[in-house]
Amino acid sequence: MNMSAGRRQAPNYHQNYEKESSPEEHWRKTLQEFFKTADYPEKVLQFERMGMEDFKIFNQQLKDFIRERVKSVNSTKLRKIFEIIKNAKDGRELLLAIPRLAYIVGREDKVNKDSVGLVITLLSDSILSLQSNEDRAGYKGIQKCAEAMVAYHKYYNK
């Protein structure tokens, strides 16, 4: 006799998550494809310290990213994101800024949500890649990369 015939099985919650990915996972995959590496957060952390050739390649990718994927975002929104990053005094404050950045994405309409989500995911993943609160070089790399994003956005939206 089958003993489990009358028993209820627990629902498999993980099954649904495997089929449906979150917007953040989609944005992360898009970033990996765009920057041609899963290690794009490390590129951001190394923004000021990478060699000339690596910088030229990453800088061109960043310019293309802004021109192709972020052009629809208004400059006020991008400046707000930059201000949050710029005003953080250390890695801990950057970590605490992640929920504020997520809130910015949550407030977006369907038209701009993907573009803003890509920017926030790029920065958030880089923040989460910081090794410690004392990682000043990585912290500065994030700030300089965010500053470059604002500059290229202004350049391509003239």
Backbone as JSON Lines, residues from 0, in Angstrom:
{"i":0,"aa":"M","n":[0.84,-1.18,0.0],"ca":[0.0,0.0,0.0],"c":[0.89,1.25,0.0]}
{"i":1,"aa":"N","n":[0.49,2.23,-0.75],"ca":[1.25,3.47,-0.86],"c":[0.96,4.35,0.35]}
{"i":2,"aa":"M","n":[1.95,4.54,1.2],"ca":[1.78,5.3,2.44],"c":[1.63,6.8,2.19]}
{"i":3,"aa":"S","n":[2.16,7.27,1.12],"ca":[2.12,8.72,0.87],"c":[0.88,9.14,0.09]}
{"i":4,"aa":"A","n":[-0.01,8.2,-0.2],"ca":[-1.17,8.52,-1.02],"c":[-2.07,9.56,-0.38]}
{"i":5,"aa":"G","n":[-2.24,9.54,0.92],"ca":[-3.13,10.49,1.58],"c":[-2.43,11.72,2.1]}
{"i":6,"aa":"R","n":[-1.11,11.79,1.98],"ca":[-0.36,12.93,2.52],"c":[-0.29,14.06,1.51]}
{"i":7,"aa":"R","n":[-0.31,15.25,2.06],"ca":[-0.11,16.43,1.22],"c":[1.37,16.68,1.06]}
{"i":8,"aa":"Q","n":[1.78,17.06,-0.11],"ca":[3.17,17.4,-0.33],"c":[3.36,18.89,-0.11]}
{"i":9,"aa":"A","n":[4.5,19.23,0.47],"ca":[4.83,20.63,0.67],"c":[5.05,21.28,-0.69]}
{"i":10,"aa":"P","n":[4.57,22.5,-0.85],"ca":[4.78,23.18,-2.14],"c":[6.27,23.43,-2.37]}
{"i":11,"aa":"N","n":[6.65,23.38,-3.61],"ca":[8.04,23.62,-3.98],"c":[8.16,25.09,-4.41]}
{"i":12,"aa":"Y","n":[8.51,25.93,-3.44],"ca":[8.6,27.36,-3.71],"c":[9.76,27.68,-4.66]}
{"i":13,"aa":"H","n":[10.84,26.91,-4.56],"ca":[12.0,27.18,-5.4],"c":[11.73,26.95,-6.87]}
{"i":14,"aa":"Q","n":[10.8,26.09,-7.16],"ca":[10.48,25.78,-8.55],"c":[10.04,27.04,-9.3]}
{"i":15,"aa":"N","n":[9.22,27.86,-8.67],"ca":[8.75,29.09,-9.31],"c":[9.88,30.08,-9.54]}
{"i":16,"aa":"Y","n":[10.82,30.16,-8.6],"ca":[11.91,31.11,-8.75],"c":[12.86,30.73,-9.87]}
{"i":17,"aa":"E","n":[12.98,29.43,-10.13],"ca":[13.86,29.01,-11.2],"c":[13.3,29.43,-12.56]}
{"i":18,"aa":"K","n":[12.0,29.4,-12.7],"ca":[11.37,29.73,-13.98],"c":[11.29,31.24,-14.19]}
{"i":19,"aa":"E","n":[11.02,31.98,-13.13],"ca":[10.87,33.42,-13.24],"c":[12.08,34.09,-12.6]}
{"i":20,"aa":"S","n":[12.77,34.89,-13.35],"ca":[13.9,35.6,-12.76],"c":[13.45,37.01,-12.38]}
{"i":21,"aa":"S","n":[14.12,37.57,-11.42],"ca":[13.78,38.91,-10.96],"c":[14.31,39.94,-11.97]}
{"i":22,"aa":"P","n":[13.76,41.14,-11.92],"ca":[14.29,42.19,-12.81],"c":[15.79,42.42,-12.57]}
{"i":23,"aa":"E","n":[16.2,42.36,-11.29],"ca":[17.61,42.57,-10.97],"c":[18.49,41.51,-11.63]}
{"i":24,"aa":"E","n":[18.05,40.26,-11.66],"ca":[18.82,39.2,-12.33],"c":[18.9,39.47,-13.84]}
{"i":25,"aa":"H","n":[17.81,39.95,-14.4],"ca":[17.8,40.3,-15.83],"c":[18.77,41.45,-16.1]}
{"i":26,"aa":"W","n":[18.75,42.48,-15.25],"ca":[19.66,43.62,-15.42],"c":[21.11,43.17,-15.27]}
{"i":27,"aa":"R","n":[21.36,42.3,-14.31],"ca":[22.72,41.8,-14.09],"c":[23.22,41.03,-15.32]}
{"i":28,"aa":"K","n":[22.36,40.21,-15.89],"ca":[22.73,39.45,-17.08],"c":[23.0,40.4,-18.25]}
{"i":29,"aa":"T","n":[22.17,41.42,-18.39],"ca":[22.36,42.42,-19.45],"c":[23.7,43.13,-19.27]}
{"i":30,"aa":"L","n":[24.05,43.49,-18.04],"ca":[25.33,44.15,-17.77],"c":[26.5,43.23,-18.1]}
{"i":31,"aa":"Q","n":[26.38,41.97,-17.74],"ca":[27.44,41.01,-18.03],"c":[27.65,40.89,-19.54]}
{"i":32,"aa":"E","n":[26.56,40.86,-20.28],"ca":[26.67,40.77,-21.74],"c":[27.23,42.07,-22.32]}
{"i":33,"aa":"F","n":[26.78,43.19,-21.8],"ca":[27.2,44.48,-22.34],"c":[28.69,44.73,-22.1]}
{"i":34,"aa":"F","n":[29.13,44.48,-20.86],"ca":[30.53,44.72,-20.51],"c":[31.43,43.52,-20.82]}
{"i":35,"aa":"K","n":[30.82,42.46,-21.36],"ca":[31.53,41.26,-21.8],"c":[32.3,40.58,-20.67]}
{"i":36,"aa":"T","n":[31.8,40.7,-19.45],"ca":[32.41,40.04,-18.3],"c":[31.42,40.02,-17.14]}
{"i":37,"aa":"A","n":[31.51,38.96,-16.35],"ca":[30.7,38.91,-15.13],"c":[31.36,39.73,-14.03]}
{"i":38,"aa":"D","n":[32.59,40.16,-14.28],"ca":[33.37,40.88,-13.27],"c":[33.3,42.4,-13.46]}
{"i":39,"aa":"Y","n":[32.18,42.88,-14.0],"ca":[32.04,44.33,-14.21],"c":[32.14,45.13,-12.91]}
{"i":40,"aa":"P","n":[31.68,44.6,-11.73],"ca":[31.85,45.4,-10.51],"c":[33.33,45.67,-10.19]}
{"i":41,"aa":"E","n":[34.18,44.71,-10.46],"ca":[35.62,44.9,-10.22],"c":[36.19,45.97,-11.14]}
{"i":42,"aa":"K","n":[35.67,46.06,-12.36],"ca":[36.1,47.11,-13.29],"c":[35.76,48.49,-12.72]}
{"i":43,"aa":"V","n":[34.58,48.59,-12.13],"ca":[34.17,49.87,-11.52],"c":[35.08,50.2,-10.35]}
{"i":44,"aa":"L","n":[35.35,49.21,-9.49],"ca":[36.21,49.44,-8.32],"c":[37.61,49.86,-8.76]}
{"i":45,"aa":"Q","n":[38.07,49.35,-9.89],"ca":[39.41,49.64,-10.39],"c":[39.43,50.86,-11.32]}
{"i":46,"aa":"F","n":[38.34,51.6,-11.4],"ca":[38.17,52.66,-12.39],"c":[39.37,53.6,-12.47]}
{"i":47,"aa":"E","n":[39.88,54.03,-11.33],"ca":[41.01,54.97,-11.32],"c":[42.37,54.27,-11.4]}
{"i":48,"aa":"R","n":[42.38,52.96,-11.15],"ca":[43.66,52.27,-11.01],"c":[44.0,51.32,-12.14]}
{"i":49,"aa":"M","n":[43.11,51.13,-13.1],"ca":[43.42,50.16,-14.17],"c":[44.43,50.73,-15.14]}
{"i":50,"aa":"G","n":[45.11,49.84,-15.84],"ca":[46.1,50.25,-16.83],"c":[45.45,51.0,-17.98]}
{"i":51,"aa":"M","n":[46.29,51.65,-18.77],"ca":[45.8,52.5,-19.86],"c":[44.9,51.75,-20.83]}
{"i":52,"aa":"E","n":[45.35,50.6,-21.32],"ca":[44.57,49.86,-22.31],"c":[43.26,49.36,-21.71]}
{"i":53,"aa":"D","n":[43.31,48.84,-20.49],"ca":[42.08,48.37,-19.82],"c":[41.11,49.54,-19.61]}
{"i":54,"aa":"F","n":[41.66,50.7,-19.24],"ca":[40.81,51.86,-19.03],"c":[40.15,52.3,-20.34]}
{"i":55,"aa":"K","n":[40.91,52.33,-21.4],"ca":[40.35,52.73,-22.69],"c":[39.19,51.83,-23.1]}
{"i":56,"aa":"I","n":[39.36,50.53,-22.91],"ca":[38.31,49.57,-23.27],"c":[37.09,49.77,-22.38]}
{"i":57,"aa":"F","n":[37.31,49.84,-21.05],"ca":[36.17,49.98,-20.14],"c":[35.48,51.33,-20.32]}
{"i":58,"aa":"N","n":[36.26,52.37,-20.53],"ca":[35.69,53.7,-20.73],"c":[34.81,53.72,-21.98]}
{"i":59,"aa":"Q","n":[35.25,53.08,-23.05],"ca":[34.44,53.01,-24.28],"c":[33.15,52.22,-24.01]}
{"i":60,"aa":"Q","n":[33.27,51.12,-23.27],"ca":[32.08,50.34,-22.92],"c":[31.11,51.18,-22.09]}
{"i":61,"aa":"L","n":[31.65,51.96,-21.16],"ca":[30.81,52.81,-20.32],"c":[30.11,53.88,-21.16]}
{"i":62,"aa":"K","n":[30.83,54.49,-22.09],"ca":[30.23,55.48,-22.98],"c":[29.11,54.86,-23.82]}
{"i":63,"aa":"D","n":[29.38,53.68,-24.37],"ca":[28.36,52.98,-25.17],"c":[27.15,52.62,-24.31]}
{"i":64,"aa":"F","n":[27.42,52.19,-23.09],"ca":[26.34,51.83,-22.15],"c":[25.42,53.03,-21.91]}
{"i":65,"aa":"I","n":[26.01,54.18,-21.64],"ca":[25.21,55.39,-21.4],"c":[24.46,55.78,-22.67]}
{"i":66,"aa":"R","n":[25.12,55.77,-23.79],"ca":[24.49,56.19,-25.06],"c":[23.36,55.25,-25.48]}
{"i":67,"aa":"E","n":[23.58,53.95,-25.31],"ca":[22.61,52.97,-25.81],"c":[21.55,52.57,-24.79]}
{"i":68,"aa":"R","n":[21.89,52.53,-23.53],"ca":[20.97,51.97,-22.52],"c":[20.41,52.97,-21.53]}
{"i":69,"aa":"V","n":[21.06,54.11,-21.37],"ca":[20.67,55.03,-20.31],"c":[20.21,56.39,-20.85]}
{"i":70,"aa":"K","n":[20.21,56.55,-22.14],"ca":[19.89,57.84,-22.75],"c":[18.51,58.35,-22.35]}
{"i":71,"aa":"S","n":[17.56,57.45,-22.15],"ca":[16.18,57.86,-21.85],"c":[16.0,58.37,-20.42]}
{"i":72,"aa":"V","n":[16.96,58.14,-19.56],"ca":[16.85,58.59,-18.17],"c":[17.1,60.1,-18.13]}
{"i":73,"aa":"N","n":[16.27,60.82,-17.38],"ca":[16.5,62.27,-17.34],"c":[17.72,62.58,-16.48]}
{"i":74,"aa":"S","n":[18.34,63.71,-16.78],"ca":[19.61,64.05,-16.12],"c":[19.42,64.3,-14.62]}
{"i":75,"aa":"T","n":[18.26,64.77,-14.21],"ca":[18.0,64.99,-12.79],"c":[18.07,63.68,-12.02]}
{"i":76,"aa":"K","n":[17.51,62.63,-12.59],"ca":[17.53,61.31,-11.95],"c":[18.95,60.8,-11.82]}
{"i":77,"aa":"L","n":[19.73,60.93,-12.89],"ca":[21.11,60.46,-12.86],"c":[21.95,61.28,-11.88]}
{"i":78,"aa":"R","n":[21.71,62.58,-11.82],"ca":[22.43,63.43,-10.86],"c":[22.05,63.06,-9.43]}
{"i":79,"aa":"K","n":[20.8,62.69,-9.19],"ca":[20.36,62.27,-7.86],"c":[21.11,61.01,-7.43]}
{"i":80,"aa":"I","n":[21.24,60.07,-8.35],"ca":[21.99,58.84,-8.08],"c":[23.45,59.18,-7.77]}
{"i":81,"aa":"F","n":[24.03,60.06,-8.58],"ca":[25.42,60.47,-8.37],"c":[25.59,61.16,-7.02]}
{"i":82,"aa":"E","n":[24.66,62.01,-6.65],"ca":[24.75,62.72,-5.36],"c":[24.74,61.75,-4.19]}
{"i":83,"aa":"I","n":[23.93,60.72,-4.27],"ca":[23.9,59.7,-3.21],"c":[25.26,59.03,-3.1]}
{"i":84,"aa":"I","n":[25.85,58.68,-4.23],"ca":[27.17,58.03,-4.24],"c":[28.24,59.01,-3.76]}
{"i":85,"aa":"K","n":[28.2,60.23,-4.26],"ca":[29.22,61.23,-3.93],"c":[29.21,61.6,-2.45]}
{"i":86,"aa":"N","n":[28.03,61.67,-1.86],"ca":[27.93,62.12,-0.47],"c":[28.25,61.04,0.56]}
{"i":87,"aa":"A","n":[28.39,59.81,0.13],"ca":[28.78,58.75,1.05],"c":[30.24,58.97,1.45]}
{"i":88,"aa":"K","n":[30.51,58.88,2.75],"ca":[31.86,59.17,3.25],"c":[32.78,57.96,3.25]}
{"i":89,"aa":"D","n":[32.19,56.76,3.19],"ca":[33.0,55.54,3.21],"c":[32.18,54.37,2.67]}
{"i":90,"aa":"G","n":[32.77,53.19,2.69],"ca":[32.1,52.0,2.17],"c":[30.83,51.65,2.92]}
{"i":91,"aa":"R","n":[30.83,51.88,4.23],"ca":[29.63,51.59,5.03],"c":[28.46,52.47,4.59]}
{"i":92,"aa":"E","n":[28.72,53.74,4.37],"ca":[27.65,54.63,3.91],"c":[27.19,54.27,2.5]}
{"i":93,"aa":"L","n":[28.1,53.78,1.69],"ca":[27.69,53.3,0.36],"c":[26.76,52.1,0.5]}
{"i":94,"aa":"L","n":[27.1,51.18,1.41],"ca":[26.22,50.02,1.64],"c":[24.84,50.47,2.1]}
{"i":95,"aa":"L","n":[24.81,51.44,2.98],"ca":[23.54,51.95,3.48],"c":[22.76,52.71,2.41]}
{"i":96,"aa":"A","n":[23.43,53.12,1.35],"ca":[22.76,53.83,0.25],"c":[22.03,52.89,-0.69]}
{"i":97,"aa":"I","n":[22.36,51.6,-0.67],"ca":[21.75,50.65,-1.61],"c":[20.22,50.66,-1.54]}
{"i":98,"aa":"P","n":[19.6,50.66,-0.34],"ca":[18.12,50.73,-0.32],"c":[17.58,52.03,-0.93]}
{"i":99,"aa":"R","n":[18.27,53.13,-0.73],"ca":[17.84,54.4,-1.34],"c":[17.91,54.31,-2.86]}
{"i":100,"aa":"L","n":[18.95,53.67,-3.36],"ca":[19.08,53.49,-4.81],"c":[17.97,52.58,-5.34]}
{"i":101,"aa":"A","n":[17.66,51.53,-4.58],"ca":[16.58,50.62,-4.98],"c":[15.24,51.36,-5.03]}
{"i":102,"aa":"Y","n":[15.03,52.26,-4.09],"ca":[13.81,53.05,-4.05],"c":[13.66,53.9,-5.32]}
{"i":103,"aa":"I","n":[14.77,54.43,-5.8],"ca":[14.74,55.22,-7.04],"c":[14.24,54.37,-8.2]}
{"i":104,"aa":"V","n":[14.71,53.13,-8.28],"ca":[14.24,52.22,-9.34],"c":[12.75,51.94,-9.16]}
{"i":105,"aa":"G","n":[12.35,51.67,-7.93],"ca":[10.95,51.34,-7.65],"c":[9.97,52.43,-8.03]}
{"i":106,"aa":"R","n":[10.4,53.65,-8.0],"ca":[9.52,54.78,-8.34],"c":[9.4,55.02,-9.83]}
{"i":107,"aa":"E","n":[10.23,54.39,-10.62],"ca":[10.23,54.63,-12.07],"c":[9.02,54.01,-12.76]}
{"i":108,"aa":"D","n":[8.62,54.65,-13.85],"ca":[7.55,54.08,-14.68],"c":[8.14,52.98,-15.55]}
{"i":109,"aa":"K","n":[7.27,52.26,-16.23],"ca":[7.71,51.11,-17.03],"c":[8.7,51.5,-18.12]}
{"i":110,"aa":"V","n":[8.57,52.69,-18.66],"ca":[9.41,53.12,-19.77],"c":[10.88,53.23,-19.35]}
{"i":111,"aa":"N","n":[11.15,53.82,-18.19],"ca":[12.52,54.07,-17.76],"c":[13.04,53.09,-16.72]}
{"i":112,"aa":"K","n":[12.2,52.21,-16.22],"ca":[12.6,51.33,-15.12],"c":[13.82,50.47,-15.48]}
{"i":113,"aa":"D","n":[13.85,49.92,-16.69],"ca":[14.99,49.09,-17.07],"c":[16.29,49.9,-17.15]}
{"i":114,"aa":"S","n":[16.22,51.09,-17.7],"ca":[17.43,51.92,-17.81],"c":[17.96,52.3,-16.43]}
{"i":115,"aa":"V","n":[17.08,52.76,-15.57],"ca":[17.49,53.14,-14.21],"c":[17.94,51.89,-13.45]}
{"i":116,"aa":"G","n":[17.25,50.78,-13.65],"ca":[17.61,49.53,-12.99],"c":[19.02,49.06,-13.38]}
{"i":117,"aa":"L","n":[19.39,49.24,-14.63],"ca":[20.73,48.88,-15.07],"c":[21.79,49.73,-14.37]}
{"i":118,"aa":"V","n":[21.55,51.03,-14.27],"ca":[22.49,51.93,-13.61],"c":[22.64,51.54,-12.14]}
{"i":119,"aa":"I","n":[21.51,51.35,-11.46],"ca":[21.52,51.03,-10.03],"c":[22.17,49.66,-9.79]}
{"i":120,"aa":"T","n":[21.89,48.7,-10.64],"ca":[22.49,47.37,-10.49],"c":[24.01,47.44,-10.68]}
{"i":121,"aa":"L","n":[24.45,48.19,-11.68],"ca":[25.89,48.38,-11.9],"c":[26.55,48.94,-10.65]}
{"i":122,"aa":"L","n":[25.97,49.99,-10.08],"ca":[26.55,50.62,-8.9],"c":[26.39,49.77,-7.65]}
{"i":123,"aa":"S","n":[25.22,49.18,-7.45],"ca":[24.99,48.35,-6.26],"c":[25.9,47.13,-6.23]}
{"i":124,"aa":"D","n":[26.04,46.46,-7.37],"ca":[26.93,45.3,-7.42],"c":[28.37,45.71,-7.12]}
{"i":125,"aa":"S","n":[28.75,46.89,-7.57],"ca":[30.11,47.38,-7.29],"c":[30.26,47.7,-5.81]}
{"i":126,"aa":"I","n":[29.26,48.3,-5.21],"ca":[29.3,48.59,-3.77],"c":[29.42,47.29,-2.98]}
{"i":127,"aa":"L","n":[28.63,46.31,-3.36],"ca":[28.66,45.03,-2.65],"c":[29.98,44.29,-2.85]}
{"i":128,"aa":"S","n":[30.76,44.67,-3.85],"ca":[32.06,44.05,-4.1],"c":[33.19,44.68,-3.29]}
{"i":129,"aa":"L","n":[32.89,45.78,-2.61],"ca":[33.92,46.39,-1.76],"c":[34.37,45.36,-0.73]}
{"i":130,"aa":"Q","n":[35.66,45.28,-0.49],"ca":[36.2,44.28,0.43],"c":[36.09,44.68,1.9]}
{"i":131,"aa":"S","n":[36.1,45.97,2.16],"ca":[36.0,46.44,3.54],"c":[35.59,47.91,3.55]}
{"i":132,"aa":"N","n":[35.28,48.4,4.73],"ca":[34.94,49.8,4.89],"c":[36.14,50.69,4.58]}
{"i":133,"aa":"E","n":[37.34,50.15,4.72],"ca":[38.56,50.92,4.49],"c":[39.04,50.86,3.04]}
{"i":134,"aa":"D","n":[38.3,50.24,2.15],"ca":[38.7,50.13,0.75],"c":[38.48,51.48,0.06]}
{"i":135,"aa":"R","n":[39.35,52.44,0.36],"ca":[39.22,53.8,-0.18],"c":[39.36,53.82,-1.7]}
{"i":136,"aa":"A","n":[40.25,53.01,-2.22],"ca":[40.47,53.02,-3.67],"c":[39.22,52.51,-4.4]}
{"i":137,"aa":"G","n":[38.6,51.46,-3.9],"ca":[37.38,50.95,-4.51],"c":[36.23,51.94,-4.38]}
{"i":138,"aa":"Y","n":[36.14,52.55,-3.22],"ca":[35.13,53.57,-2.95],"c":[35.28,54.74,-3.92]}
{"i":139,"aa":"K","n":[36.53,55.18,-4.13],"ca":[36.78,56.28,-5.07],"c":[36.48,55.85,-6.51]}
{"i":140,"aa":"G","n":[36.76,54.6,-6.83],"ca":[36.45,54.09,-8.17],"c":[34.97,54.16,-8.47]}
{"i":141,"aa":"I","n":[34.15,53.8,-7.48],"ca":[32.69,53.87,-7.65],"c":[32.26,55.31,-7.86]}
{"i":142,"aa":"Q","n":[32.81,56.23,-7.07],"ca":[32.46,57.64,-7.22],"c":[32.87,58.19,-8.58]}
{"i":143,"aa":"K","n":[34.08,57.86,-9.01],"ca":[34.57,58.36,-10.3],"c":[33.78,57.77,-11.46]}
{"i":144,"aa":"C","n":[33.4,56.51,-11.35],"ca":[32.61,55.88,-12.41],"c":[31.22,56.53,-12.48]}
{"i":145,"aa":"A","n":[30.62,56.78,-11.32],"ca":[29.3,57.44,-11.31],"c":[29.41,58.85,-11.89]}
{"i":146,"aa":"E","n":[30.49,59.54,-11.58],"ca":[30.72,60.88,-12.13],"c":[30.86,60.82,-13.65]}
{"i":147,"aa":"A","n":[31.6,59.83,-14.14],"ca":[31.78,59.65,-15.59],"c":[30.44,59.35,-16.26]}
{"i":148,"aa":"M","n":[29.59,58.58,-15.61],"ca":[28.27,58.27,-16.17],"c":[27.45,59.54,-16.35]}
{"i":149,"aa":"V","n":[27.48,60.42,-15.37],"ca":[26.76,61.7,-15.47],"c":[27.34,62.54,-16.6]}
{"i":150,"aa":"A","n":[28.67,62.58,-16.69],"ca":[29.32,63.38,-17.74],"c":[28.97,62.86,-19.14]}
{"i":151,"aa":"Y","n":[29.03,61.55,-19.33],"ca":[28.7,61.01,-20.65],"c":[27.22,61.15,-20.97]}
{"i":152,"aa":"H","n":[26.39,61.07,-19.96],"ca":[24.95,61.28,-20.17],"c":[24.7,62.7,-20.67]}
{"i":153,"aa":"K","n":[25.36,63.66,-20.05],"ca":[25.22,65.05,-20.47],"c":[25.76,65.22,-21.9]}
{"i":154,"aa":"Y","n":[26.87,64.6,-22.19],"ca":[27.51,64.69,-23.51],"c":[26.57,64.12,-24.61]}
{"i":155,"aa":"Y","n":[25.96,62.97,-24.36],"ca":[25.15,62.34,-25.4],"c":[23.72,62.89,-25.47]}
{"i":156,"aa":"N","n":[23.3,63.64,-24.5],"ca":[21.95,64.19,-24.51],"c":[21.9,65.65,-24.91]}
{"i":157,"aa":"K","n":[22.94,66.15,-25.51],"ca":[22.95,67.55,-25.98],"c":[22.28,67.62,-27.34]}
